[in-house]
Amino acid sequence: EQSKGQNLDKGYNNFEVIDQLDAIFIPYTGRRDWRFFAVPYATHSYVDLGTSQAQEYAGGALLGMQRNLRSSGIIGAFLGYEFVNTDTELTGGVDTRIQTNSLQAGLNYFKSFSITSKVWEAFIKGSVRAGIDMPNFTAKAGAFELKLANNAKNVSMPLVYNLGAELKGGLTFYQFKRNSYVSPEVSLSYDMMASTKSIITKPIVNFGTTATSYRPLGADERYSDVYWHLPQLGVHVRYYKMFGNKFRTNLKAGIKYNMLNKQKAYIQIGNLKDASEITLPAVYGNLGLDLIWMIKKNHELS
């Protein structure tokens, strides 16, 4: 149970302070051992390059739950679905459409450790995740329509799937007189992304009743299966602040380092085989800001 009326200026102990801070920063009343959430979303983007245009529609939902294990930490699970449709009009009258259905799932674990000599907490976070994408690619070139098809055994469609895990550790420095905290963290993650073999079969045109034929769009394109390994190191800082009882802000900034930022992809056109080296950003940053309004007890809008 939460402690009541502690004097935070003198005579406090760390556990009472943390209890009071929970009452400030956690947006619900009473103890909550189970939490559930659902986040639907939709996006649209449009690009006009003069000679080429592209439109993208995307939407989906993220569902999750958390179980408070008290002194043993917090465990959670999530499941997400996303649909993306991208249409492009390219120079030369080639129109393409890419549709993707994606499923993502994962497990999370969190545990904090009080530092009794300071108003600090240490914490660890762990997660494992997996996902699968089912892409559908079509292109129109004049009177011909091309389609990306599966070229692997025991698979009915092209697939892209991923597996990953991440471990984070950090400290939370509470500034209870300012209703805020600062929380730096470091992370180590590993993800594997793979795709099955696929093929784009090009049309064959025959000359009348003769046996002569040709391929107006060239030879078939075959794409080998791909396995990319992506270990990363990360550093992030979070700043969280309350303004009264109705408004909160959550600012997070950080960078990640790709330890293996050069990956390879393989293609075969007719009898010609080639491998391309794809260079990913070695370092990239991210910045996020949440503005959160407390509508009423146990309800918020962000």
C-alpha positions as CSV (number, residue, x, y, z in Angstrom):
1,E,0.0,0.0,0.0
2,Q,1.1,3.5,-0.6
3,S,2.6,5.5,2.3
4,K,0.7,8.7,3.3
5,G,2.0,12.2,4.0
6,Q,5.8,11.5,4.1
7,N,8.0,14.6,4.6
8,L,10.3,14.4,1.6
9,D,12.6,17.1,2.8
10,K,13.9,15.3,5.9
11,G,13.7,12.1,7.7
12,Y,12.6,10.0,4.8
13,N,13.8,6.6,3.8
14,N,14.2,5.5,0.2
15,F,11.3,3.1,0.1
16,E,8.8,5.7,1.3
17,V,10.1,8.2,-1.3
18,I,9.8,5.6,-4.1
19,D,6.2,4.9,-2.9
20,Q,5.3,8.6,-3.0
21,L,6.9,8.9,-6.5
22,D,4.8,6.0,-7.7
23,A,1.7,7.9,-6.7
24,I,2.9,11.0,-8.7
25,F,4.1,9.3,-11.9
26,I,1.7,6.3,-12.3
27,P,-1.6,7.5,-13.8
28,Y,-4.1,5.4,-11.9
29,T,-5.5,5.0,-8.4
30,G,-5.0,2.0,-6.2
31,R,-2.8,-1.0,-6.9
32,R,-3.0,-2.4,-10.4
33,D,-1.5,-5.9,-10.8
34,W,-2.9,-6.4,-14.3
35,R,-2.8,-3.8,-17.2
36,F,-4.3,-4.1,-20.7
37,F,-4.0,-1.7,-23.6
38,A,-5.1,-1.4,-27.2
39,V,-3.6,1.2,-29.7
40,P,-5.1,1.5,-33.1
41,Y,-3.4,3.7,-35.7
42,A,-3.5,4.8,-39.3
43,T,-1.1,6.8,-41.5
44,H,-1.0,8.2,-45.0
45,S,1.9,9.7,-47.0
46,Y,2.3,11.2,-50.5
47,V,5.4,11.9,-52.5
48,D,5.5,13.9,-55.8
49,L,8.9,14.0,-57.6
50,G,7.5,15.5,-60.8
51,T,8.0,12.5,-63.0
52,S,7.1,10.0,-60.4
53,Q,4.5,9.8,-57.6
54,A,3.9,7.5,-54.7
55,Q,1.1,7.1,-52.1
56,E,1.1,5.0,-49.0
57,Y,-1.8,3.9,-46.7
58,A,-1.0,2.0,-43.5
59,G,-3.0,1.0,-40.5
60,G,-3.1,-1.5,-37.7
61,A,-3.4,-2.1,-34.0
62,L,-1.2,-3.1,-31.1
63,L,-2.6,-5.1,-28.2
64,G,-0.8,-5.8,-24.9
65,M,-1.0,-6.8,-21.3
66,Q,1.2,-6.6,-18.2
67,R,1.3,-8.6,-15.0
68,N,2.8,-7.1,-11.9
69,L,4.8,-9.8,-10.1
70,R,5.5,-7.5,-7.1
71,S,9.0,-8.1,-5.9
72,S,9.8,-10.3,-8.9
73,G,9.2,-7.5,-11.5
74,I,6.7,-7.0,-14.3
75,I,6.2,-9.3,-17.2
76,G,4.3,-8.3,-20.4
77,A,3.2,-9.5,-23.8
78,F,2.1,-7.8,-27.0
79,L,0.6,-8.7,-30.4
80,G,0.5,-6.3,-33.4
81,Y,-1.0,-6.3,-36.9
82,E,-0.3,-3.9,-39.7
83,F,-1.4,-3.5,-43.3
84,V,0.4,-1.3,-45.8
85,N,-0.5,-0.4,-49.4
86,T,2.0,1.5,-51.5
87,D,1.2,2.6,-55.1
88,T,3.8,4.2,-57.3
89,E,3.7,5.8,-60.8
90,L,7.2,5.7,-62.3
91,T,8.8,7.3,-65.4
92,G,8.1,5.3,-68.5
93,G,4.5,4.2,-67.6
94,V,5.5,1.5,-65.0
95,D,3.1,1.4,-62.1
96,T,3.8,-0.7,-59.0
97,R,1.8,-1.8,-56.0
98,I,3.2,-3.3,-52.8
99,Q,0.8,-4.6,-50.2
100,T,2.1,-6.1,-47.0
101,N,0.3,-7.9,-44.1
102,S,2.5,-8.0,-41.0
103,L,2.2,-9.7,-37.6
104,Q,4.5,-9.0,-34.7
105,A,4.5,-10.5,-31.2
106,G,6.8,-10.4,-28.2
107,L,7.4,-10.7,-24.4
108,N,8.9,-8.1,-22.1
109,Y,10.3,-8.2,-18.6
110,F,11.1,-5.3,-16.2
111,K,12.6,-5.2,-12.7
112,S,13.8,-2.3,-10.6
113,F,16.3,-2.2,-7.7
114,S,16.1,0.5,-5.1
115,I,19.4,2.3,-4.2
116,T,18.8,3.1,-0.5
117,S,21.5,5.7,-0.2
118,K,20.0,7.9,-2.9
119,V,16.6,8.7,-4.4
120,W,17.6,6.5,-7.3
121,E,16.5,3.3,-8.9
122,A,18.4,0.9,-11.1
123,F,16.5,-1.2,-13.6
124,I,16.8,-3.9,-16.2
125,K,14.6,-4.6,-19.2
126,G,14.5,-7.6,-21.4
127,S,12.5,-8.5,-24.4
128,V,12.2,-11.1,-27.1
129,R,10.2,-10.6,-30.3
130,A,9.3,-12.2,-33.6
131,G,7.4,-11.2,-36.7
132,I,6.4,-12.2,-40.2
133,D,5.6,-10.1,-43.3
134,M,3.6,-11.3,-46.3
135,P,4.5,-9.0,-49.2
136,N,2.5,-8.9,-52.4
137,F,4.3,-7.0,-55.2
138,T,2.8,-6.3,-58.6
139,A,3.9,-4.1,-61.5
140,K,2.4,-3.0,-64.8
141,A,4.5,-2.3,-67.8
142,G,2.4,-1.5,-70.8
143,A,0.1,-4.5,-71.4
144,F,2.1,-6.8,-69.1
145,E,1.6,-7.4,-65.4
146,L,4.5,-8.7,-63.3
147,K,4.1,-10.4,-59.9
148,L,6.5,-11.4,-57.2
149,A,6.0,-15.1,-56.5
150,N,7.4,-17.7,-54.1
151,N,10.4,-19.8,-55.4
152,A,11.0,-21.9,-52.3
153,K,9.8,-25.4,-51.3
154,N,6.9,-25.9,-48.8
155,V,6.0,-22.1,-48.9
156,S,3.0,-20.8,-50.8
157,M,3.9,-17.1,-50.8
158,P,7.0,-14.9,-50.4
159,L,7.7,-14.3,-46.7
160,V,10.0,-12.0,-44.7
161,Y,10.4,-12.9,-41.0
162,N,12.4,-11.7,-38.1
163,L,13.6,-12.8,-34.6
164,G,15.2,-10.6,-32.0
165,A,16.1,-10.0,-28.4
166,E,17.2,-7.0,-26.4
167,L,18.6,-6.3,-22.9
168,K,18.6,-2.8,-21.4
169,G,19.9,-1.5,-18.1
170,G,19.8,2.0,-16.6
171,L,19.3,4.3,-13.6
172,T,16.4,6.6,-12.7
173,F,17.3,9.8,-10.9
174,Y,14.1,11.2,-9.2
175,Q,13.8,14.9,-8.8
176,F,10.8,14.8,-6.5
177,K,10.8,18.5,-5.7
178,R,10.4,19.2,-9.4
179,N,7.9,16.4,-10.1
180,S,10.3,14.9,-12.7
181,Y,13.0,12.3,-13.3
182,V,15.9,11.6,-15.6
183,S,16.6,8.1,-16.7
184,P,19.6,7.1,-18.9
185,E,19.9,3.6,-20.2
186,V,22.2,1.4,-22.4
187,S,21.1,-1.5,-24.5
188,L,22.4,-4.4,-26.5
189,S,20.1,-6.1,-29.1
190,Y,20.3,-8.7,-31.8
191,D,17.9,-9.2,-34.7
192,M,17.9,-11.6,-37.5
193,M,15.9,-10.8,-40.6
194,A,15.3,-13.4,-43.3
195,S,13.4,-13.8,-46.6
196,T,12.4,-16.8,-48.6
197,K,13.5,-17.3,-52.3
198,S,11.3,-15.5,-54.7
199,I,10.9,-14.9,-58.5
200,I,9.4,-12.5,-61.0
201,T,8.5,-14.4,-64.1
202,K,8.7,-12.3,-67.3
203,P,6.3,-12.7,-70.2
204,I,7.1,-14.6,-73.4
205,V,5.6,-13.3,-76.7
206,N,5.3,-15.6,-79.7
207,F,5.4,-14.5,-83.3
208,G,2.1,-15.7,-84.8
209,T,2.1,-19.4,-85.5
210,T,5.9,-19.7,-85.7
211,A,8.0,-21.2,-82.9
212,T,9.9,-17.9,-82.6
213,S,9.4,-16.0,-79.3
214,Y,11.1,-13.3,-77.3
215,R,10.9,-11.7,-73.9
216,P,10.1,-8.0,-74.2
217,L,10.9,-7.3,-70.5
218,G,14.0,-9.4,-70.3
219,A,14.7,-12.6,-68.4
220,D,13.2,-13.9,-65.2
221,E,14.5,-12.4,-62.0
222,R,15.3,-14.8,-59.1
223,Y,16.0,-13.5,-55.6
224,S,17.9,-15.8,-53.2
225,D,16.9,-16.2,-49.6
226,V,18.5,-13.6,-47.3
227,Y,19.7,-13.8,-43.8
228,W,20.7,-10.5,-42.2
229,H,22.2,-10.4,-38.7
230,L,21.8,-7.0,-37.0
231,P,23.5,-6.6,-33.5
232,Q,23.2,-3.1,-32.1
233,L,24.4,-1.0,-29.2
234,G,22.3,1.8,-27.9
235,V,22.3,4.7,-25.5
236,H,19.1,6.6,-24.6
237,V,18.0,9.3,-22.1
238,R,14.4,9.9,-20.9
239,Y,13.2,13.0,-19.2
240,Y,9.7,12.8,-17.6
241,K,7.9,15.7,-15.9
242,M,4.5,16.3,-14.3
243,F,2.7,19.7,-14.5
244,G,0.1,19.6,-11.8
245,N,-2.3,16.7,-11.9
246,K,-3.5,17.0,-15.5
247,F,-0.5,17.3,-17.8
248,R,2.7,15.3,-18.3
249,T,5.5,15.3,-20.8
250,N,7.8,12.4,-21.8
251,L,11.0,13.2,-23.8
252,K,13.3,10.5,-25.0
253,A,16.4,10.9,-27.2
254,G,19.2,8.4,-28.1
255,I,21.4,6.8,-30.7
256,K,22.0,3.3,-31.9
257,Y,25.1,1.8,-33.5
258,N,24.9,-1.0,-36.1
259,M,27.8,-3.3,-35.4
260,L,27.3,-5.1,-38.8
261,N,26.1,-2.4,-41.1
262,K,27.1,-4.0,-44.4
263,Q,24.7,-6.7,-45.6
264,K,24.4,-8.6,-48.9
265,A,21.5,-9.4,-51.3
266,Y,21.7,-11.8,-54.2
267,I,19.9,-11.7,-57.6
268,Q,19.9,-13.8,-60.8
269,I,18.6,-12.5,-64.1
270,G,18.5,-15.3,-66.7
271,N,21.9,-16.9,-66.4
272,L,23.6,-13.9,-64.9
273,K,24.2,-13.9,-61.1
274,D,25.2,-11.0,-59.0
275,A,25.5,-10.0,-55.3
276,S,25.0,-6.4,-54.0
277,E,26.4,-5.1,-50.8
278,I,23.8,-2.9,-49.0
279,T,25.3,-0.4,-46.5
280,L,23.0,0.5,-43.6
281,P,23.6,3.6,-41.5
282,A,26.4,2.8,-39.0
283,V,24.8,5.2,-36.4
284,Y,21.3,6.6,-36.3
285,G,19.4,8.7,-33.8
286,N,15.9,8.9,-32.6
287,L,13.9,11.6,-30.8
288,G,10.4,11.3,-29.3
289,L,8.1,13.6,-27.3
290,D,4.9,12.6,-25.7
291,L,2.3,15.1,-24.5
292,I,-0.1,13.4,-22.1
293,W,-3.4,14.8,-20.7
294,M,-5.2,13.1,-17.7
295,I,-8.9,13.1,-18.6
296,K,-10.0,11.5,-15.4
297,K,-8.9,8.8,-13.1
298,N,-7.4,5.8,-14.9
299,H,-7.9,7.6,-18.3
300,E,-5.4,9.6,-20.4
301,L,-5.1,11.1,-23.9
302,S,-1.6,11.3,-25.4
